[in-house]
Amino acid sequence: MWQFDLALILIFSTLGALCAFVITYEEYIKRFTDKKRPLKMAAQAALAAFVFFAVITFLLTYLLGSFIK
């Protein structure tokens, strides 16, 4: 069962991180002339989104798993 939970965490967290990276990079690239700073800030946003979605997905799978049993 934990393999399914891990797969869900990896899928949703990765998709959320990719979306966060693309959105923030596109917005920051318009406002900064330097290319490195928006890339770094977008990577930080992607990491924060990955952690956020990983925690939320873990909590949801844990709670749903405890209700189903």
PyMOL Python script that loads the backbone (N, CA, C, O; Angstrom):
from pymol import cmd

cmd.read_pdbstr("""\
ATOM      1  N   MET A   1       0.814  -1.198   0.000  1.00  0.00           N
ATOM      2  CA  MET A   1       0.000   0.000   0.000  1.00  0.00           C
ATOM      3  C   MET A   1       0.864   1.271   0.000  1.00  0.00           C
ATOM      4  O   MET A   1       0.487   2.284  -0.589  1.00  0.00           O
ATOM      5  N   TRP A   2       2.008   1.205   0.657  1.00  0.00           N
ATOM      6  CA  TRP A   2       2.855   2.392   0.721  1.00  0.00           C
ATOM      7  C   TRP A   2       3.443   2.735  -0.634  1.00  0.00           C
ATOM      8  O   TRP A   2       3.801   3.888  -0.875  1.00  0.00           O
ATOM      9  N   GLN A   3       3.551   1.744  -1.537  1.00  0.00           N
ATOM     10  CA  GLN A   3       4.058   2.032  -2.880  1.00  0.00           C
ATOM     11  C   GLN A   3       3.073   2.922  -3.646  1.00  0.00           C
ATOM     12  O   GLN A   3       3.471   3.821  -4.388  1.00  0.00           O
ATOM     13  N   PHE A   4       1.794   2.650  -3.449  1.00  0.00           N
ATOM     14  CA  PHE A   4       0.763   3.465  -4.093  1.00  0.00           C
ATOM     15  C   PHE A   4       0.800   4.888  -3.551  1.00  0.00           C
ATOM     16  O   PHE A   4       0.692   5.848  -4.314  1.00  0.00           O
ATOM     17  N   ASP A   5       0.950   5.026  -2.239  1.00  0.00           N
ATOM     18  CA  ASP A   5       1.044   6.350  -1.624  1.00  0.00           C
ATOM     19  C   ASP A   5       2.260   7.103  -2.132  1.00  0.00           C
ATOM     20  O   ASP A   5       2.174   8.293  -2.435  1.00  0.00           O
ATOM     21  N   LEU A   6       3.371   6.430  -2.226  1.00  0.00           N
ATOM     22  CA  LEU A   6       4.592   7.059  -2.727  1.00  0.00           C
ATOM     23  C   LEU A   6       4.442   7.474  -4.187  1.00  0.00           C
ATOM     24  O   LEU A   6       4.918   8.536  -4.588  1.00  0.00           O
ATOM     25  N   ALA A   7       3.784   6.639  -4.972  1.00  0.00           N
ATOM     26  CA  ALA A   7       3.556   6.987  -6.375  1.00  0.00           C
ATOM     27  C   ALA A   7       2.676   8.224  -6.494  1.00  0.00           C
ATOM     28  O   ALA A   7       2.945   9.102  -7.314  1.00  0.00           O
ATOM     29  N   LEU A   8       1.628   8.297  -5.682  1.00  0.00           N
ATOM     30  CA  LEU A   8       0.767   9.477  -5.701  1.00  0.00           C
ATOM     31  C   LEU A   8       1.528  10.726  -5.277  1.00  0.00           C
ATOM     32  O   LEU A   8       1.382  11.786  -5.884  1.00  0.00           O
ATOM     33  N   ILE A   9       2.337  10.596  -4.237  1.00  0.00           N
ATOM     34  CA  ILE A   9       3.123  11.734  -3.766  1.00  0.00           C
ATOM     35  C   ILE A   9       4.065  12.219  -4.855  1.00  0.00           C
ATOM     36  O   ILE A   9       4.157  13.421  -5.103  1.00  0.00           O
ATOM     37  N   LEU A  10       4.765  11.301  -5.505  1.00  0.00           N
ATOM     38  CA  LEU A  10       5.714  11.696  -6.545  1.00  0.00           C
ATOM     39  C   LEU A  10       5.019  12.317  -7.753  1.00  0.00           C
ATOM     40  O   LEU A  10       5.514  13.288  -8.325  1.00  0.00           O
ATOM     41  N   ILE A  11       3.891  11.768  -8.136  1.00  0.00           N
ATOM     42  CA  ILE A  11       3.178  12.282  -9.315  1.00  0.00           C
ATOM     43  C   ILE A  11       2.638  13.676  -9.054  1.00  0.00           C
ATOM     44  O   ILE A  11       2.914  14.603  -9.816  1.00  0.00           O
ATOM     45  N   PHE A  12       1.865  13.834  -7.976  1.00  0.00           N
ATOM     46  CA  PHE A  12       1.231  15.128  -7.715  1.00  0.00           C
ATOM     47  C   PHE A  12       2.240  16.194  -7.324  1.00  0.00           C
ATOM     48  O   PHE A  12       2.108  17.350  -7.726  1.00  0.00           O
ATOM     49  N   SER A  13       3.231  15.825  -6.558  1.00  0.00           N
ATOM     50  CA  SER A  13       4.241  16.809  -6.144  1.00  0.00           C
ATOM     51  C   SER A  13       5.071  17.280  -7.332  1.00  0.00           C
ATOM     52  O   SER A  13       5.375  18.467  -7.450  1.00  0.00           O
ATOM     53  N   THR A  14       5.433  16.362  -8.201  1.00  0.00           N
ATOM     54  CA  THR A  14       6.216  16.730  -9.377  1.00  0.00           C
ATOM     55  C   THR A  14       5.416  17.621 -10.324  1.00  0.00           C
ATOM     56  O   THR A  14       5.938  18.605 -10.847  1.00  0.00           O
ATOM     57  N   LEU A  15       4.158  17.275 -10.540  1.00  0.00           N
ATOM     58  CA  LEU A  15       3.319  18.111 -11.402  1.00  0.00           C
ATOM     59  C   LEU A  15       3.127  19.503 -10.802  1.00  0.00           C
ATOM     60  O   LEU A  15       3.189  20.503 -11.517  1.00  0.00           O
ATOM     61  N   GLY A  16       2.897  19.565  -9.512  1.00  0.00           N
ATOM     62  CA  GLY A  16       2.742  20.859  -8.847  1.00  0.00           C
ATOM     63  C   GLY A  16       4.014  21.681  -8.915  1.00  0.00           C
ATOM     64  O   GLY A  16       3.963  22.890  -9.141  1.00  0.00           O
ATOM     65  N   ALA A  17       5.154  21.034  -8.721  1.00  0.00           N
ATOM     66  CA  ALA A  17       6.432  21.740  -8.782  1.00  0.00           C
ATOM     67  C   ALA A  17       6.720  22.248 -10.190  1.00  0.00           C
ATOM     68  O   ALA A  17       7.198  23.370 -10.361  1.00  0.00           O
ATOM     69  N   LEU A  18       6.434  21.436 -11.189  1.00  0.00           N
ATOM     70  CA  LEU A  18       6.647  21.882 -12.571  1.00  0.00           C
ATOM     71  C   LEU A  18       5.761  23.070 -12.926  1.00  0.00           C
ATOM     72  O   LEU A  18       6.215  24.026 -13.555  1.00  0.00           O
ATOM     73  N   CYS A  19       4.505  23.008 -12.523  1.00  0.00           N
ATOM     74  CA  CYS A  19       3.600  24.133 -12.787  1.00  0.00           C
ATOM     75  C   CYS A  19       4.062  25.390 -12.070  1.00  0.00           C
ATOM     76  O   CYS A  19       4.053  26.479 -12.644  1.00  0.00           O
ATOM     77  N   ALA A  20       4.466  25.237 -10.818  1.00  0.00           N
ATOM     78  CA  ALA A  20       4.945  26.397 -10.058  1.00  0.00           C
ATOM     79  C   ALA A  20       6.196  26.988 -10.700  1.00  0.00           C
ATOM     80  O   ALA A  20       6.340  28.209 -10.771  1.00  0.00           O
ATOM     81  N   PHE A  21       7.092  26.137 -11.163  1.00  0.00           N
ATOM     82  CA  PHE A  21       8.311  26.625 -11.807  1.00  0.00           C
ATOM     83  C   PHE A  21       7.996  27.402 -13.071  1.00  0.00           C
ATOM     84  O   PHE A  21       8.502  28.507 -13.269  1.00  0.00           O
ATOM     85  N   VAL A  22       7.173  26.837 -13.914  1.00  0.00           N
ATOM     86  CA  VAL A  22       6.859  27.488 -15.194  1.00  0.00           C
ATOM     87  C   VAL A  22       6.146  28.818 -14.964  1.00  0.00           C
ATOM     88  O   VAL A  22       6.484  29.820 -15.594  1.00  0.00           O
ATOM     89  N   ILE A  23       5.173  28.831 -14.074  1.00  0.00           N
ATOM     90  CA  ILE A  23       4.408  30.055 -13.828  1.00  0.00           C
ATOM     91  C   ILE A  23       5.298  31.144 -13.236  1.00  0.00           C
ATOM     92  O   ILE A  23       5.288  32.281 -13.709  1.00  0.00           O
ATOM     93  N   THR A  24       6.064  30.801 -12.206  1.00  0.00           N
ATOM     94  CA  THR A  24       6.893  31.821 -11.569  1.00  0.00           C
ATOM     95  C   THR A  24       8.036  32.272 -12.479  1.00  0.00           C
ATOM     96  O   THR A  24       8.386  33.452 -12.492  1.00  0.00           O
ATOM     97  N   TYR A  25       8.614  31.352 -13.230  1.00  0.00           N
ATOM     98  CA  TYR A  25       9.689  31.744 -14.141  1.00  0.00           C
ATOM     99  C   TYR A  25       9.172  32.704 -15.209  1.00  0.00           C
ATOM    100  O   TYR A  25       9.823  33.701 -15.518  1.00  0.00           O
ATOM    101  N   GLU A  26       8.013  32.407 -15.765  1.00  0.00           N
ATOM    102  CA  GLU A  26       7.443  33.280 -16.792  1.00  0.00           C
ATOM    103  C   GLU A  26       7.137  34.672 -16.241  1.00  0.00           C
ATOM    104  O   GLU A  26       7.312  35.668 -16.942  1.00  0.00           O
ATOM    105  N   GLU A  27       6.687  34.743 -15.004  1.00  0.00           N
ATOM    106  CA  GLU A  27       6.391  36.042 -14.411  1.00  0.00           C
ATOM    107  C   GLU A  27       7.666  36.797 -14.040  1.00  0.00           C
ATOM    108  O   GLU A  27       7.766  38.001 -14.277  1.00  0.00           O
ATOM    109  N   TYR A  28       8.630  36.100 -13.464  1.00  0.00           N
ATOM    110  CA  TYR A  28       9.860  36.771 -13.033  1.00  0.00           C
ATOM    111  C   TYR A  28      10.734  37.188 -14.206  1.00  0.00           C
ATOM    112  O   TYR A  28      11.441  38.192 -14.114  1.00  0.00           O
ATOM    113  N   ILE A  29      10.702  36.450 -15.295  1.00  0.00           N
ATOM    114  CA  ILE A  29      11.549  36.783 -16.449  1.00  0.00           C
ATOM    115  C   ILE A  29      11.107  38.115 -17.070  1.00  0.00           C
ATOM    116  O   ILE A  29      11.908  38.810 -17.695  1.00  0.00           O
ATOM    117  N   LYS A  30       9.825  38.461 -16.892  1.00  0.00           N
ATOM    118  CA  LYS A  30       9.324  39.738 -17.410  1.00  0.00           C
ATOM    119  C   LYS A  30       9.840  40.918 -16.591  1.00  0.00           C
ATOM    120  O   LYS A  30       9.960  42.030 -17.104  1.00  0.00           O
ATOM    121  N   ARG A  31      10.142  40.675 -15.324  1.00  0.00           N
ATOM    122  CA  ARG A  31      10.465  41.772 -14.413  1.00  0.00           C
ATOM    123  C   ARG A  31      11.952  41.950 -14.139  1.00  0.00           C
ATOM    124  O   ARG A  31      12.363  43.003 -13.652  1.00  0.00           O
ATOM    125  N   PHE A  32      12.762  40.951 -14.440  1.00  0.00           N
ATOM    126  CA  PHE A  32      14.195  41.020 -14.189  1.00  0.00           C
ATOM    127  C   PHE A  32      14.950  40.946 -15.506  1.00  0.00           C
ATOM    128  O   PHE A  32      14.571  40.200 -16.409  1.00  0.00           O
ATOM    129  N   THR A  33      16.023  41.724 -15.608  1.00  0.00           N
ATOM    130  CA  THR A  33      16.844  41.652 -16.811  1.00  0.00           C
ATOM    131  C   THR A  33      17.872  40.533 -16.711  1.00  0.00           C
ATOM    132  O   THR A  33      18.294  39.977 -17.725  1.00  0.00           O
ATOM    133  N   ASP A  34      18.267  40.211 -15.503  1.00  0.00           N
ATOM    134  CA  ASP A  34      19.214  39.125 -15.261  1.00  0.00           C
ATOM    135  C   ASP A  34      18.492  37.786 -15.385  1.00  0.00           C
ATOM    136  O   ASP A  34      17.369  37.651 -14.898  1.00  0.00           O
ATOM    137  N   LYS A  35      19.106  36.803 -16.020  1.00  0.00           N
ATOM    138  CA  LYS A  35      18.464  35.498 -16.225  1.00  0.00           C
ATOM    139  C   LYS A  35      18.646  34.557 -15.035  1.00  0.00           C
ATOM    140  O   LYS A  35      17.829  33.658 -14.837  1.00  0.00           O
ATOM    141  N   LYS A  36      19.696  34.746 -14.244  1.00  0.00           N
ATOM    142  CA  LYS A  36      19.984  33.807 -13.159  1.00  0.00           C
ATOM    143  C   LYS A  36      19.044  33.989 -11.975  1.00  0.00           C
ATOM    144  O   LYS A  36      18.621  33.010 -11.361  1.00  0.00           O
ATOM    145  N   ARG A  37      18.722  35.217 -11.657  1.00  0.00           N
ATOM    146  CA  ARG A  37      17.881  35.467 -10.482  1.00  0.00           C
ATOM    147  C   ARG A  37      16.470  34.892 -10.654  1.00  0.00           C
ATOM    148  O   ARG A  37      15.982  34.235  -9.734  1.00  0.00           O
ATOM    149  N   PRO A  38      15.793  35.109 -11.790  1.00  0.00           N
ATOM    150  CA  PRO A  38      14.471  34.495 -11.948  1.00  0.00           C
ATOM    151  C   PRO A  38      14.521  32.967 -11.935  1.00  0.00           C
ATOM    152  O   PRO A  38      13.598  32.320 -11.441  1.00  0.00           O
ATOM    153  N   LEU A  39      15.590  32.396 -12.473  1.00  0.00           N
ATOM    154  CA  LEU A  39      15.729  30.950 -12.477  1.00  0.00           C
ATOM    155  C   LEU A  39      15.856  30.417 -11.051  1.00  0.00           C
ATOM    156  O   LEU A  39      15.241  29.410 -10.699  1.00  0.00           O
ATOM    157  N   LYS A  40      16.655  31.100 -10.239  1.00  0.00           N
ATOM    158  CA  LYS A  40      16.834  30.685  -8.849  1.00  0.00           C
ATOM    159  C   LYS A  40      15.538  30.843  -8.058  1.00  0.00           C
ATOM    160  O   LYS A  40      15.174  29.967  -7.273  1.00  0.00           O
ATOM    161  N   MET A  41      14.853  31.948  -8.265  1.00  0.00           N
ATOM    162  CA  MET A  41      13.603  32.181  -7.543  1.00  0.00           C
ATOM    163  C   MET A  41      12.516  31.201  -7.979  1.00  0.00           C
ATOM    164  O   MET A  41      11.718  30.757  -7.155  1.00  0.00           O
ATOM    165  N   ALA A  42      12.479  30.869  -9.245  1.00  0.00           N
ATOM    166  CA  ALA A  42      11.499  29.902  -9.732  1.00  0.00           C
ATOM    167  C   ALA A  42      11.811  28.502  -9.201  1.00  0.00           C
ATOM    168  O   ALA A  42      10.896  27.736  -8.897  1.00  0.00           O
ATOM    169  N   ALA A  43      13.096  28.167  -9.089  1.00  0.00           N
ATOM    170  CA  ALA A  43      13.477  26.874  -8.524  1.00  0.00           C
ATOM    171  C   ALA A  43      13.091  26.792  -7.050  1.00  0.00           C
ATOM    172  O   ALA A  43      12.667  25.737  -6.579  1.00  0.00           O
ATOM    173  N   GLN A  44      13.234  27.893  -6.323  1.00  0.00           N
ATOM    174  CA  GLN A  44      12.821  27.916  -4.921  1.00  0.00           C
ATOM    175  C   GLN A  44      11.308  27.750  -4.791  1.00  0.00           C
ATOM    176  O   GLN A  44      10.833  27.048  -3.899  1.00  0.00           O
ATOM    177  N   ALA A  45      10.567  28.385  -5.665  1.00  0.00           N
ATOM    178  CA  ALA A  45       9.108  28.246  -5.654  1.00  0.00           C
ATOM    179  C   ALA A  45       8.704  26.812  -5.996  1.00  0.00           C
ATOM    180  O   ALA A  45       7.761  26.273  -5.417  1.00  0.00           O
ATOM    181  N   ALA A  46       9.417  26.205  -6.932  1.00  0.00           N
ATOM    182  CA  ALA A  46       9.124  24.823  -7.301  1.00  0.00           C
ATOM    183  C   ALA A  46       9.416  23.867  -6.149  1.00  0.00           C
ATOM    184  O   ALA A  46       8.654  22.930  -5.911  1.00  0.00           O
ATOM    185  N   LEU A  47      10.507  24.097  -5.441  1.00  0.00           N
ATOM    186  CA  LEU A  47      10.829  23.269  -4.289  1.00  0.00           C
ATOM    187  C   LEU A  47       9.778  23.423  -3.189  1.00  0.00           C
ATOM    188  O   LEU A  47       9.364  22.439  -2.577  1.00  0.00           O
ATOM    189  N   ALA A  48       9.356  24.650  -2.944  1.00  0.00           N
ATOM    190  CA  ALA A  48       8.314  24.884  -1.936  1.00  0.00           C
ATOM    191  C   ALA A  48       7.011  24.206  -2.342  1.00  0.00           C
ATOM    192  O   ALA A  48       6.333  23.624  -1.495  1.00  0.00           O
ATOM    193  N   ALA A  49       6.654  24.269  -3.610  1.00  0.00           N
ATOM    194  CA  ALA A  49       5.433  23.613  -4.089  1.00  0.00           C
ATOM    195  C   ALA A  49       5.557  22.098  -3.983  1.00  0.00           C
ATOM    196  O   ALA A  49       4.592  21.421  -3.630  1.00  0.00           O
ATOM    197  N   PHE A  50       6.731  21.564  -4.283  1.00  0.00           N
ATOM    198  CA  PHE A  50       6.939  20.115  -4.178  1.00  0.00           C
ATOM    199  C   PHE A  50       6.736  19.649  -2.740  1.00  0.00           C
ATOM    200  O   PHE A  50       6.048  18.659  -2.491  1.00  0.00           O
ATOM    201  N   VAL A  51       7.333  20.362  -1.804  1.00  0.00           N
ATOM    202  CA  VAL A  51       7.199  19.989  -0.388  1.00  0.00           C
ATOM    203  C   VAL A  51       5.745  20.129   0.059  1.00  0.00           C
ATOM    204  O   VAL A  51       5.219  19.251   0.744  1.00  0.00           O
ATOM    205  N   PHE A  52       5.099  21.221  -0.321  1.00  0.00           N
ATOM    206  CA  PHE A  52       3.709  21.449   0.052  1.00  0.00           C
ATOM    207  C   PHE A  52       2.811  20.324  -0.457  1.00  0.00           C
ATOM    208  O   PHE A  52       2.030  19.757   0.307  1.00  0.00           O
ATOM    209  N   PHE A  53       2.919  20.004  -1.738  1.00  0.00           N
ATOM    210  CA  PHE A  53       2.065  18.964  -2.305  1.00  0.00           C
ATOM    211  C   PHE A  53       2.419  17.580  -1.765  1.00  0.00           C
ATOM    212  O   PHE A  53       1.539  16.729  -1.636  1.00  0.00           O
ATOM    213  N   ALA A  54       3.674  17.344  -1.451  1.00  0.00           N
ATOM    214  CA  ALA A  54       4.058  16.064  -0.867  1.00  0.00           C
ATOM    215  C   ALA A  54       3.415  15.883   0.506  1.00  0.00           C
ATOM    216  O   ALA A  54       2.891  14.813   0.818  1.00  0.00           O
ATOM    217  N   VAL A  55       3.458  16.929   1.318  1.00  0.00           N
ATOM    218  CA  VAL A  55       2.860  16.846   2.654  1.00  0.00           C
ATOM    219  C   VAL A  55       1.347  16.691   2.562  1.00  0.00           C
ATOM    220  O   VAL A  55       0.765  15.854   3.253  1.00  0.00           O
ATOM    221  N   ILE A  56       0.709  17.488   1.717  1.00  0.00           N
ATOM    222  CA  ILE A  56      -0.746  17.403   1.568  1.00  0.00           C
ATOM    223  C   ILE A  56      -1.172  16.036   1.042  1.00  0.00           C
ATOM    224  O   ILE A  56      -2.136  15.455   1.541  1.00  0.00           O
ATOM    225  N   THR A  57      -0.472  15.522   0.049  1.00  0.00           N
ATOM    226  CA  THR A  57      -0.810  14.212  -0.505  1.00  0.00           C
ATOM    227  C   THR A  57      -0.593  13.115   0.520  1.00  0.00           C
ATOM    228  O   THR A  57      -1.404  12.193   0.619  1.00  0.00           O
ATOM    229  N   PHE A  58       0.493  13.199   1.289  1.00  0.00           N
ATOM    230  CA  PHE A  58       0.741  12.219   2.336  1.00  0.00           C
ATOM    231  C   PHE A  58      -0.374  12.242   3.377  1.00  0.00           C
ATOM    232  O   PHE A  58      -0.881  11.193   3.774  1.00  0.00           O
ATOM    233  N   LEU A  59      -0.752  13.432   3.815  1.00  0.00           N
ATOM    234  CA  LEU A  59      -1.818  13.534   4.815  1.00  0.00           C
ATOM    235  C   LEU A  59      -3.145  13.003   4.286  1.00  0.00           C
ATOM    236  O   LEU A  59      -3.867  12.309   5.001  1.00  0.00           O
ATOM    237  N   LEU A  60      -3.466  13.324   3.047  1.00  0.00           N
ATOM    238  CA  LEU A  60      -4.717  12.831   2.469  1.00  0.00           C
ATOM    239  C   LEU A  60      -4.724  11.317   2.320  1.00  0.00           C
ATOM    240  O   LEU A  60      -5.724  10.671   2.632  1.00  0.00           O
ATOM    241  N   THR A  61      -3.625  10.745   1.850  1.00  0.00           N
ATOM    242  CA  THR A  61      -3.591   9.288   1.705  1.00  0.00           C
ATOM    243  C   THR A  61      -3.620   8.609   3.070  1.00  0.00           C
ATOM    244  O   THR A  61      -4.225   7.547   3.216  1.00  0.00           O
ATOM    245  N   TYR A  62      -2.981   9.201   4.061  1.00  0.00           N
ATOM    246  CA  TYR A  62      -2.995   8.640   5.412  1.00  0.00           C
ATOM    247  C   TYR A  62      -4.407   8.703   5.998  1.00  0.00           C
ATOM    248  O   TYR A  62      -4.890   7.721   6.560  1.00  0.00           O
ATOM    249  N   LEU A  63      -5.068   9.855   5.867  1.00  0.00           N
ATOM    250  CA  LEU A  63      -6.410   9.995   6.408  1.00  0.00           C
ATOM    251  C   LEU A  63      -7.427   9.109   5.678  1.00  0.00           C
ATOM    252  O   LEU A  63      -8.273   8.476   6.310  1.00  0.00           O
ATOM    253  N   LEU A  64      -7.340   9.072   4.380  1.00  0.00           N
ATOM    254  CA  LEU A  64      -8.265   8.219   3.614  1.00  0.00           C
ATOM    255  C   LEU A  64      -7.989   6.747   3.898  1.00  0.00           C
ATOM    256  O   LEU A  64      -8.919   5.943   3.968  1.00  0.00           O
ATOM    257  N   GLY A  65      -6.732   6.393   4.060  1.00  0.00           N
ATOM    258  CA  GLY A  65      -6.393   5.012   4.382  1.00  0.00           C
ATOM    259  C   GLY A  65      -6.901   4.597   5.751  1.00  0.00           C
ATOM    260  O   GLY A  65      -7.311   3.451   5.937  1.00  0.00           O
ATOM    261  N   SER A  66      -6.880   5.502   6.704  1.00  0.00           N
ATOM    262  CA  SER A  66      -7.368   5.160   8.036  1.00  0.00           C
ATOM    263  C   SER A  66      -8.893   5.066   8.057  1.00  0.00           C
ATOM    264  O   SER A  66      -9.441   4.303   8.851  1.00  0.00           O
ATOM    265  N   PHE A  67      -9.597   5.823   7.204  1.00  0.00           N
ATOM    266  CA  PHE A  67     -11.055   5.724   7.141  1.00  0.00           C
ATOM    267  C   PHE A  67     -11.501   4.462   6.410  1.00  0.00           C
ATOM    268  O   PHE A  67     -12.538   3.888   6.743  1.00  0.00           O
ATOM    269  N   ILE A  68     -10.732   4.027   5.424  1.00  0.00           N
ATOM    270  CA  ILE A  68     -11.106   2.856   4.634  1.00  0.00           C
ATOM    271  C   ILE A  68     -10.922   1.569   5.421  1.00  0.00           C
ATOM    272  O   ILE A  68     -11.708   0.633   5.275  1.00  0.00           O
ATOM    273  N   LYS A  69      -9.887   1.516   6.255  1.00  0.00           N
ATOM    274  CA  LYS A  69      -9.608   0.290   7.010  1.00  0.00           C
ATOM    275  C   LYS A  69     -10.643   0.023   8.001  1.00  0.00           C
ATOM    276  O   LYS A  69     -10.564  -0.970   8.724  1.00  0.00           O
TER     277      LYS A  69
END
""", "prot")
cmd.dss("prot")
cmd.show_as("cartoon", "prot")
cmd.util.cbc("prot")
cmd.orient("prot")
